[in-house]
Amino acid sequence: MENKTGPLQGVKVVACSTAQAGTVPYMLMADLGADVIKVEMPGTGDPSRTAGELKGHISSFFETNNRGVKSITLNLKTDEGRAILHRLIKDADVFGQNFRPGAAEKNGFGYEELKKINPGLIYCSMTGFGKTGPKSQHPAYDSVIQAFSGLMELNGLKSTGPLRVGPAVVDYGTGIHAAFAISSALYRRQITGKGIEIDVSMLDAALMLMTSTVSETIATGISKPNYGNDHPDYAGYGTFKTSDRDLVIGAFTKKQTQNLFKALKLENISHEVALMSKKQLKKNKKKFKKIISKVVICKTADYWEEVLNKHHVPASKIRTLSEALDSEQIKSRAVLQNSFLKNNLNAKRLPTAAFSYSDGSPKITKPAQKIGKSDKDIRKIFS
């Protein structure tokens, strides 16, 4: 089964990418209808095949990032492996790899080499630090980039020190940037007829994910401290204790702060806020925070989430991931789709792209393949 209405239907992708950041863009492209062929090392394959919960031949981690993708095995250090890769590239639209800078060129599948075979090729190279700079040759994973970029320092509390953001946000942020860059390059080729080389860096992606904080640091020359869950200026933007569990309130604008105090049945303070400047609101942050905390702790998080939302104040109790996945809101969306896994241990549903179209939306069509499952099909075509 294929996504025959997806916008990338007819696009052929060859990817020599491993781990998480390197596979995310091509998984997303497969969900949108692209024909993606993943090239793996014979015998061992992508190391992430054994990451996460494992039962049988495919782990939950690998399935998540490689569904809908065909698997072939080639030893790219041999003449035969390179020859088959070159034949695949001849009619491909996209080639992706996440080897360290220079490795692809050394083994005969760098951009300059492959564009001779296919001048219209979109060539995407993904690395930890990019192709330039003193750290271009250094290895990296999500946590290393969080540390280098300053993201880890911005996360956590003063009492905890720097904390890694739990999920691999840099991996996925980099993968999404790569998918966007490739899609834009495909559109550009429609106009110019020319291929292009794309240099995607995990470090660059991390900075993009922190754009407003980065720009403020550059403007002031001062690194922002880690504020934890609270906002440095706004009393109604942070985490509060209720009678049963923690609640996050996001009263960011003055109007939302007014509505927050109305919801707390503190009309007098709401009127007071209406007359205050931004500077005055900041000056009264501690006082207002204490007032909010004193009222909110008297009732449950569910109660306050409903009441505050009705007053147009962003708010949510802090849910576990399991609670979020079981919510009617997520069930109403198309983001979780059947993964086609029969494995009891592995996920039956997986998230796809965070958008939908009126026609041809992202769709999980096939599970990840066992290593080399498409070898015979590919070699049969070439023979």
Sequence and secondary structure as in RCSB ss.txt:
>XXXX:A:sequence
MENKTGPLQGVKVVACSTAQAGTVPYMLMADLGADVIKVEMPGTGDPSRTAGELKGHISSFFETNNRGVKSITLN
LKTDEGRAILHRLIKDADVFGQNFRPGAAEKNGFGYEELKKINPGLIYCSMTGFGKTGPKSQHPAYDSVIQAFSG
LMELNGLKSTGPLRVGPAVVDYGTGIHAAFAISSALYRRQITGKGIEIDVSMLDAALMLMTSTVSETIATGISKP
NYGNDHPDYAGYGTFKTSDRDLVIGAFTKKQTQNLFKALKLENISHEVALMSKKQLKKNKKKFKKIISKVVICKT
ADYWEEVLNKHHVPASKIRTLSEALDSEQIKSRAVLQNSFLKNNLNAKRLPTAAFSYSDGSPKITKPAQKIGKSD
KDIRKIFS
>XXXX:A:secstr
   TTSTTTT EEEEE  TTTTTHHHHHHHHTT EEEEEE TTT  GGGGSSSEETTEEHHHHHHHTT EEEE  
TTSHHHHHHHHHHHHT SEEEE   TTHHHHTT SHHHHHHH TT EEEEEESS SSSTTTT    HHHHHHHHS
HHHHSEETTTEE   SS HHHHHHHHHHHHHHHHHHHHHHHH   EEEEEEHHHHHHHHTHHHHHHHHHHS    
  TTS SS TTEEEEE SSSEEEEE  SHHHHHHHHHHTT HHHHHHHHT  HHHHHHTHHHHHHHHHHHHTTS 
HHHHHHHHHHTT  EEE   HHHHHTSHHHHTSSSEEE     SSS SEEE  S   SSS     S    TTTTH
HHHHHHH 
